[in-house]
């Protein structure tokens, strides 16, 4: 799937998980909300009342006594300690996934934001203590801006709006608990409150206070008010950054999404005219779709399944209901189908052999590429390129640019038909009925290595995972594991009784289908067959594996 699709599914998963956790920890969240409300009210009271009660001590040149600031510092440390305690004991957040660098980048800068409201209040009384007309006018302007922008809009209006956020993310942000706020999944309907809070801070507090205090520093007197200006600018920049960069999903959700407990399904297409859905955990067939004719290949994308047949059509099925949704006409038999998130690619053996590129959105054929007249062509897509059996030479592979339709390169070197094809960002791997597999550099377009034992069957699987290549053996109905670094045969997976036709990988497991009508699960650690899926009545030409949630 594309990065956009994955991000969308991550958000959906995170929202569902967050809602479930809120239901399971309702009592704790009520307690957390009470703590946050009390700390917010204490923060507001200290920010306003401490400078007001000590206004008589304010000096135009020296500001307030340090003892006054120590009182606010005590409240500040209490709040930050409370943030860390809440994180450690909060089962609704996944703060363990945050790296040390991210922890520091979120925790330390929040100090400036927390102090900003207090330093703005002290600036009002410092300016008022000056025996200068301009300073008095600036003090009045600062006071009005503070009462309207900070006290009313930020601490009254935004407090009311934030208190209605069931996740407490906005309330945490209002209290400058940015680290804990980043560990909370923000409900989509509360995103506007988050963005509005950033806007109110920037427009209502930081900008006017920074401007007025800068005028004071330039026109009246240079003093500790410079610290307030720096804090206002930093807080404003951080507020704008948080509004732009804040994802709905909590920090660490991406890693947790990858590690989540998932139900993986295997979809198999067979010559018995059925497509079966198997649960990977127990090998049980969950669903069987009767396709009407042999299913030669299977592909999947965006919750839909695609199968190729011998009767001029590519069929699209709903993974959820198992019902046929639409068809793509491609004249010919023994067809092959391949899908990406946006496109469908097909080939069929018929009177006019072409590769077709279809739009999955509209169902229209967008492009056609010359294809060979052979028993079964092979194709793969990587990025903007289509790699497929060459129309002029079925023992070679052509590379096509999908945007321009231009033929880019041809990889020739095999002595018989191509029967397997895999493209990676830097390499092309091909298998042939000549009994060899070859590795090609996509930089130099030259063959860099040959693997001697490859199945000469007309359909032969070949996959690449990290620095390993897996293909079907030509000597026995086994699966070879090769090192792409050394070119050596590392081991064989033996257990099928007929030629292997398809291989897929999932984590530390290998899955294969064969002409013996079975699917086998192999451990990559021990090499042993751990499970056999039985149910098809004819050979299984293609299997794919998908997460049920995807």
C-alpha positions, 0 to 999 in steps of 0.5 A: 500500500502507499504511504498515504493509505498506510497513514490513513489506516494507522489513524483508523487503528489508533482512533479505534484503539484509543476509544477502546482504551478510554472505555476500559480506563474511564475511572482513571481518565476521570481522575486524570482530568481532575488532576489536570484541571486543578493544575491548570487552575493553579498555573493560571492563578500563580501566573496572574496573582504572584506578579499582581500581589508583588507588584509593589516590589517591581523595579524598572531596572531590576524587575522582581525579587528572585524570591517571587520567581522561586514561588512560581518555580515551585508550581512549575516543578510540581506540574512537570513532575506530575507530567512524568508521574502521569506518563509512568502510571498511564496505561492509555499511552505508549510512551515507552515507544518514544526515543530519548531524542524525541523525549528531550525535544518534547519535554525540555522546550515545554519549559519555555511555554509554561513560563511564557504566561508568567513572564508576560504578567511580570512584564506588565508590572515592570513596565508600570513601575517605570517613571516614563510616559511611554512605559506607562502606555506600554504597560497599559497596552500589555495589560489589555493584551494580556487580559484579552489574549491570554486570560480570556481567549486562552485561559477561559475560552480554550480551557472550556473547549479543551475540557470537552476533549475526551482524550485530554490532549488539548487540556495537556497542551494548554498546560504545556504538558507537551510530552504527555500530549504527544503520547495521546491519540487526538480524536479527529473531531478535536483537531480544530480545538488543537489548531485553534489553541495554537492560533490563539497562543500565537495571535492573542499572546505571543505576537502582541506581547513580543512586539510591545515588549520589544518597543519597551526594550528599544525605547525605554530600558533594557532589562530582564524583559528580554527573556520574556521576548525570547520566550514569546518568540520561541513559544510562538514558533513551537505552537505553529510547529505543533499545529502543523506537525501534530498527527492524530495518532499518538507518538509511538503508535507507528511502532505499535501498529507494526507490532500489533496482533494481526490476523493474516489471511492467505488467498489461494487460486487453484485450477479447481476454479475456487479461491480460498481464504485461509487463516494463517494461525490455524490453517483453517479455510475461512471462505471459498469463492467459486470462480466459474473457471480455473484461477490462474493467478491471484492479486489483491489491492485496496480490499479487493481481490483480482483473479485471472482465468482462461475465458477472456476476463479478469475478475474483481472480488470483494474480500469482505463479501466474496462477491464478484464486483466487476470484470476487466476484459482481456481476450485470451486464456491462461491469463496473468494479473498483477495489482498495485494500489492504483493500477491493474496489469494483465496479460493473456495468451490469445490472438493479440498478445499485449500487456494491459495497464488498467485504472483501478478507479475507473476500470479503464485500460490506460496503456498497452505494451507489446507482449510475447505469444507464449504459454505464460508471460511473467511481469512485475512492477517496481515504482514507475517501471513495468518489467515483463517478458520481452515481446521479441524474445521470451527469454529476455525481460523488457523494462517499460516506463509507465508514465511515458510508455517508453521501452527503457532496457532489455535484459537478455542472457537466458537461453529459454523462456522466462518463468519468474521475475522479481524487481527490487530498487536496485536489482532485477531477479529472473528465473528461466526454463533453462534451469537458472536464475539470474541477478541483474544490476538496474544501474549497469543493466548487466548480469551480476550473478547466476544461480544454477538450480531453478525450476524449468517448470512453466510456472516457477516461484522466485522471491527476494527477502533482504539478502536471501533469494528463494526459488523452486528447485529443478531437481526436487519439489523443494525450495532453495534458499540462496545468499545474494551476498555470496551466491551460495545455496544455504539450504532446502525446504523439502516436503512437497511431493509435486513441483512448487508453484508459488512462494510468499513470506511473512515474518519468520515464516515461508508459505508455498503452494504446489501441484500436490494441492497443498499449502505449506508453512515453513519455519525460517529458523528451523527449516521444518514444515510446521503446518499444511493447508489442505482443501483444494482439489487441483493444483494451486497456481498462486498464493498471496498473503494479506492482513485482515485489517488491511 
